[in-house]
Structure formats: C-alpha cells, structure tokens
Amino acid sequence: MTFAEILARYIGRQVEVYAFDLFLEGTLLSVGTNSFVVEVRNGSYITPDQQVTVFLLNVQGVRVLSETSI
C-alpha cells in the first residue's frame, strides 16, 4: 500500500501537513498518485478558504486530527 492510498482513506478529515518550509491545516479534499489537495482555513472572515495542492515528494508528515471535537 502506498502513502497516497493510505492518505486517501482520510478524505474529508481535518489534517495538518508538514513540509520542508510549509505548515498547513485544513480539510483533505482529494488524493492523487503524486499530490493531494487541502482546503486551508483562513483566519479572517474576509478572505475565503483556499485549495492548496501539495506534492507528496515535499511532505515530511501528515497528522490526521480526531473526528470528534472537544
């Protein structure tokens, strides 16, 4: 099983993505063979959320957050 196949099981979940010079937090939207897309939440109400494509080669780690909120 590849990393992309494992990651695809968490589509729709909140994730944190760690890359060499990047930290993202948002909703995992889709996963391809070489990349995945995260909808990043923006801290202000003025700017809309953005969809960011992350290439798997650049990723150091992905943390899937709990489904339940406290």
C-alpha positions as YAML, in Angstrom:
chain: A
units: angstrom
residues:
- id: 1
  name: MET
  ca: [0.00, 0.00, 0.00]
- id: 2
  name: THR
  ca: [1.37, 3.41, -0.97]
- id: 3
  name: PHE
  ca: [1.31, 6.58, 1.10]
- id: 4
  name: ALA
  ca: [-1.25, 8.06, -1.31]
- id: 5
  name: GLU
  ca: [-3.57, 5.05, -0.84]
- id: 6
  name: ILE
  ca: [-3.33, 5.35, 2.94]
- id: 7
  name: LEU
  ca: [-3.91, 9.10, 2.83]
- id: 8
  name: ALA
  ca: [-6.97, 8.67, 0.57]
- id: 9
  name: ARG
  ca: [-8.76, 6.87, 3.41]
- id: 10
  name: TYR
  ca: [-8.88, 10.20, 5.26]
- id: 11
  name: ILE
  ca: [-10.53, 12.36, 2.59]
- id: 12
  name: GLY
  ca: [-12.93, 14.76, 4.29]
- id: 13
  name: ARG
  ca: [-10.97, 14.77, 7.57]
- id: 14
  name: GLN
  ca: [-9.03, 17.60, 9.15]
- id: 15
  name: VAL
  ca: [-5.28, 17.26, 8.64]
- id: 16
  name: GLU
  ca: [-2.04, 19.02, 9.46]
- id: 17
  name: VAL
  ca: [0.62, 18.87, 6.75]
- id: 18
  name: TYR
  ca: [4.32, 19.32, 7.48]
- id: 19
  name: ALA
  ca: [6.70, 20.01, 4.60]
- id: 20
  name: PHE
  ca: [10.21, 21.43, 4.40]
- id: 21
  name: ASP
  ca: [9.12, 25.07, 4.51]
- id: 22
  name: LEU
  ca: [5.37, 24.77, 4.97]
- id: 23
  name: PHE
  ca: [2.72, 24.03, 7.57]
- id: 24
  name: LEU
  ca: [-0.92, 23.68, 6.50]
- id: 25
  name: GLU
  ca: [-4.04, 22.88, 8.44]
- id: 26
  name: GLY
  ca: [-7.33, 22.15, 6.74]
- id: 27
  name: THR
  ca: [-9.62, 19.58, 5.15]
- id: 28
  name: LEU
  ca: [-8.21, 16.86, 2.91]
- id: 29
  name: LEU
  ca: [-10.19, 17.13, -0.33]
- id: 30
  name: SER
  ca: [-8.56, 14.70, -2.73]
- id: 31
  name: VAL
  ca: [-5.52, 12.48, -3.23]
- id: 32
  name: GLY
  ca: [-3.74, 11.63, -6.48]
- id: 33
  name: THR
  ca: [-0.72, 9.48, -7.20]
- id: 34
  name: ASN
  ca: [1.76, 12.36, -6.83]
- id: 35
  name: SER
  ca: [-0.13, 15.02, -4.88]
- id: 36
  name: PHE
  ca: [-3.09, 15.83, -2.69]
- id: 37
  name: VAL
  ca: [-5.34, 18.85, -2.16]
- id: 38
  name: VAL
  ca: [-6.08, 20.50, 1.17]
- id: 39
  name: GLU
  ca: [-8.68, 23.22, 1.70]
- id: 40
  name: VAL
  ca: [-6.91, 25.62, 4.02]
- id: 41
  name: ARG
  ca: [-8.93, 27.57, 6.50]
- id: 42
  name: ASN
  ca: [-8.27, 31.26, 6.62]
- id: 43
  name: GLY
  ca: [-8.19, 33.06, 9.94]
- id: 44
  name: SER
  ca: [-10.25, 36.03, 8.77]
- id: 45
  name: TYR
  ca: [-13.83, 36.23, 7.61]
- id: 46
  name: ILE
  ca: [-12.85, 38.46, 4.70]
- id: 47
  name: THR
  ca: [-10.60, 36.08, 2.77]
- id: 48
  name: PRO
  ca: [-12.15, 32.81, 1.55]
- id: 49
  name: ASP
  ca: [-10.66, 29.38, 2.13]
- id: 50
  name: GLN
  ca: [-8.04, 28.29, -0.41]
- id: 51
  name: GLN
  ca: [-7.35, 24.94, -2.03]
- id: 52
  name: VAL
  ca: [-3.65, 24.07, -1.92]
- id: 53
  name: THR
  ca: [-2.02, 21.28, -3.92]
- id: 54
  name: VAL
  ca: [0.79, 19.55, -2.03]
- id: 55
  name: PHE
  ca: [3.23, 17.26, -3.83]
- id: 56
  name: LEU
  ca: [3.99, 14.05, -1.97]
- id: 57
  name: LEU
  ca: [7.74, 14.38, -2.52]
- id: 58
  name: ASN
  ca: [7.75, 17.58, -0.42]
- id: 59
  name: VAL
  ca: [5.85, 16.13, 2.56]
- id: 60
  name: GLN
  ca: [7.64, 15.32, 5.79]
- id: 61
  name: GLY
  ca: [4.50, 14.29, 7.64]
- id: 62
  name: VAL
  ca: [0.71, 14.39, 7.79]
- id: 63
  name: ARG
  ca: [-1.27, 14.30, 11.00]
- id: 64
  name: VAL
  ca: [-4.93, 13.34, 10.82]
- id: 65
  name: LEU
  ca: [-6.90, 15.12, 13.51]
- id: 66
  name: SER
  ca: [-9.61, 13.48, 15.58]
- id: 67
  name: GLU
  ca: [-13.11, 13.26, 14.17]
- id: 68
  name: THR
  ca: [-14.68, 14.29, 17.43]
- id: 69
  name: SER
  ca: [-14.46, 17.85, 18.67]
- id: 70
  name: ILE
  ca: [-13.99, 18.67, 22.31]
...
